[in-house]
Amino acid sequence: MRDEESKVLASIEKRLYIGGEWIEAKGNATFDVEDPATGATIAKVADATPSDALSALDAAHSAFGEWSQTAPRYRAEIIRRAYELIMQKQEELALLMTLEMGKPLPEARGEVAYAADFFRWFSEEAVRIDGRYYVAPDGNSRVLTLKQPVGVAYMITPWNFPLAMGTRKIGPALAAGCTVILKPAEQTPLCSLALMSIMVEAGLPSGVLNVIPTSDPAAVTDVLLEDPRLRKLSFTGSTDVGRMLAGRSANKLLRVSMELGGNAPFIVFDDANIDLAVDQAMIAKMRNMGEACTSANRFLVAASVADEFAQKLASRMGALKLGRGTEADSNVGPLIDLDAIAKVQRLVGDAIALGAKVLTGGEAVAGDGYFYKPTVLVDVPSNAAISTNEIFGPVAPIVTFANEEEAVRLANSTEYGLVAYIFTSNVSRALRVSESLQTGMVGLNQGMVSNAGAPFGGVKSSGFGREGGFEGIEEYLDLKYVAINHRA
């Protein structure tokens, strides 16, 4: 390990942060964090217990009364300072992210900037929480509406964007006046702990944000969901886990936001700019090694241009260089763990057995770490598992269609509805298809939709609620109506 890597890892607090203090977990338990590029352990992090989770809830509940009454500008300035600190520490945070998650450093730098942007956005939204005052329809009274923070929020973040998924949830919650318990993914807790240190440096009061990494998320989550002091759950992760958590949350009628799985169609019509479509396909597919809920999962290409598109995409993907994310010439990092490799191998193997052809890749890389070659498949049959399952890896299965109606039908033939990508030069078709797709987001002639200033989220089995944009803060606000007898 290089000196700068050791230095960054040594600088990170690895204990729990509860009630304004860095503390050991009960029983001094820890768990290992590994570098997926080598499989080597790079840190030991405090392993929160259910008792620690309740301590975090105690702290967040105690802090809520005062924090919820603070001036919006006060909250905004703390969040803004945190944004500035993240950008000042961009290089250290990017290296930390690469070490615990694997993505190449240029991508990690991009995520740090993206993560910071949520704090910038919601620092500005904190002072724009509005209400209304108007005459009732009968003219005999007045109507006043106001918005108030929902209470203590519990946030469960995934490993694939270990900094941005935290800021995307924490930013609006703090701006609204909520207090927070954050449980990061056990594979990538270090970025969340680094973020907590930044929030302390920015002046966040004790108890407002508490961070509890754990290797037993079910036990920690269970005790929190059973406690009536918790009022909000925000989860990003798989649809199966989301369904379970939504069911558990119903018992206490929690406010719930769910950003779940995806099966994004990438639709290329015969009038598309093919070179642009390939350029954007590289972003939509290979961002984060394909380990993103927004990743293009199915490439639906007009039959007349399918061969050109497939050959150009295979050439680009086949030229990518796999390697540790800290290597200057590395384009593609490792998948997160052995389970991820096994899943991709299973999906690709099934497709090949059913008749799909490999244009490039198609296998894991032997040796240390969890690397899988960027892969393009053609002639993928509709009954292949890869057509219906979220791949979460660097594999592009290509399916052809004959006309617009078939393209829309294929795109919508999934339980998921997070995002879709459309490539066409016909404005009427672009609007018509955008309206027909059963997704919460559409990328029109572009392969990335993520934007702090836009509402991120899906429909159907991809979840509910929105993160980012003007809508993001509403997830942490309750609406109160006051009926006024103005003649009293």
Steps between C-alpha positions, in 0.01 A plus 500: 500500500632842406581763761216733397251213524619406848487864605141546381385180669672593825328841503148354508318449829383140517275519803127568521386861524211535745381806687799713404765245599715239329445180695581131478220257427360302792746224579765675285383295201643582156468374145739503205487725196681371193638639177303321225792543260721276714275332756728634777364646824562875514319596823318372805186700581285506812211255467180654638261285701125548552587668830721748314216566257268589787767731642511673162121532504516645852747762377309586183169525688652722768654730241189527285312755711775761485621426145149514355457849644824644366488777241502370143799721423693342788438152362579617148838644597611177671404297194674752274820480709485123467476535122811718495692261725415203279636683197813600690556134587406365156827317436512328839133399481540371144797284598311368803203413279719318249666299777177375657277476193734455203389758244778675303626825651357727226154353568552534874586867459182541300295339775652725764396808300155349442465422871602851598247647259211356703621701798530813288150447359329430831682780681311723258170313546514528881391865481222434246267278701168665431132495594179674388241742633173546317128567538286190550248438219205609719676824591436450872848388605860496394723205416862486616733216402851446632763230470683347793776235527370144533736407786782250538601340169679168455702472181640183344748563219654259245863426421509603133500878558631514856518879532228631268224276636572640845493867402193447280307393810670699775488833314120533474441349843724750678369787287144409603592488869505123549761310697661192351635152567712379208582134445748465213551177308742269678719474188561878491466670840816712477357773277206546738732527797710755310180693423410499868837658584429769239161573654661541842755738349216692335344563841210254508366477858524178701239235434373646173686239293606162633689233302479131590683256269409138567551151365151403622268750330186293559536502879585869513215593268245285682536683832477840335189417297325381814562823691222764475755782521615422148284679242673459165682227307698565182650195329704451186566139403345191350129465433477182710640672808291810426181294498591351836581839653184659363297223660679541832454878489125466455462388861600847625364681192840655430559749224698290251718574195625210291754515216519142383613284210494577130498330162568800280429467127740685269298553180675583173266587212599477134523879469739536794852637477674164553835646602327715763300199618818295541674783686207531738463123531851490641386738773165334564654151512853541631456769764591335829587175315129460431427487872228764502122485515498740204733281294377410153389140550340419164607646166199509269625591152314542172581199282628714212777658713558221753813355341670839468413591858610161639834499318586855604397437861698174514807677361477771765431263789764251394765775503441589865778417745415325824702576808517638850327838504814676617688404183523795262404302188218297655155550345309225680529402864389184678150395595425530868544136611493133404121487510487774236737304275295182546176679407643645178654165403167327557303750289750499212532121509124457484472737203775319309344162571175630348671617181648847569835578332793676662655787303750588773573393857277238653717387788649591836868585536716251689711623789454741789193718526155473349540597135267414212576583138275757330261290294267547203243232415287480188209274400386495862175300527205653682485211747859553619527599867720794402198658329302525823764520775703803601854412390708738717807432290675601175279300264300641206238260359362617162149419377351624170155643430305562181301817577420760763208308648714192555778712656259650753346163575840342564612795709192480723504120533662504844388549857752783533456863399795712605653646183505451125726643230375602153710582195323657205521814285121523467356746753145368470619144560713614794200658674263218407728226629598696812133521593442131424784361711410379848799653677561782744782646290601513134836585347438646155811473281713484813622215716493664842201647686645554848482866600471652848251753366264238352259253666656151500273200544289234336160334469372143523752274680771765482354675801329825597597844617755735341851606594650824372327790329235721656311181588778345710443705814126424499580141602608636841215745560149455637225735383287667768177688432372769737137616463475865611192683625624844396201675656559371851 
